[in-house]
């Protein structure tokens, strides 16, 4: 079981699916920006330092999921 977000990790919360992406503007060691798989141009949420909360409220790590609107790196298709 993971203890923190990892870049490229596929996740879900509720009925949303996404991927953990790098924050090019943040030089800290924390990761946790999630790009959600929606048609919105920049549907990103900051979950840095909140992995435990993410899991506690029902978030999960996906082993395999094919995104509809984004690539596995979090870019728009």
C-alpha positions, 0 to 999 in steps of 0.5 A, a space after each residue: 500500500 502506498 503512503 503518498 502520492 506518486 507522479 503518474 499514479 492513477 486515482 479515483 474519488 467518487 465518480 472522478 478519475 485522474 492522474 497525479 501530475 508534476 507541479 512545474 511551479 513548485 520546487 518542493 518534494 510534495 506531489 499531489 496535484 491531480 488532473 481529473 479526466 474531464 473535458 475541462 481545459 485545466 481540471 486540476 486539484 491540489 491534494 499535496 500532503 493530504 494522501 491520508 485524507 484522500 484515502 479516508 474519504 474514499 479515494 483509491 489508487 487504480 492499477 489500470 484505467 484508460 482516460 477519455 479526455 487526458 493522457 496518462 501524463 495529464 495532458 489534454 488529448 
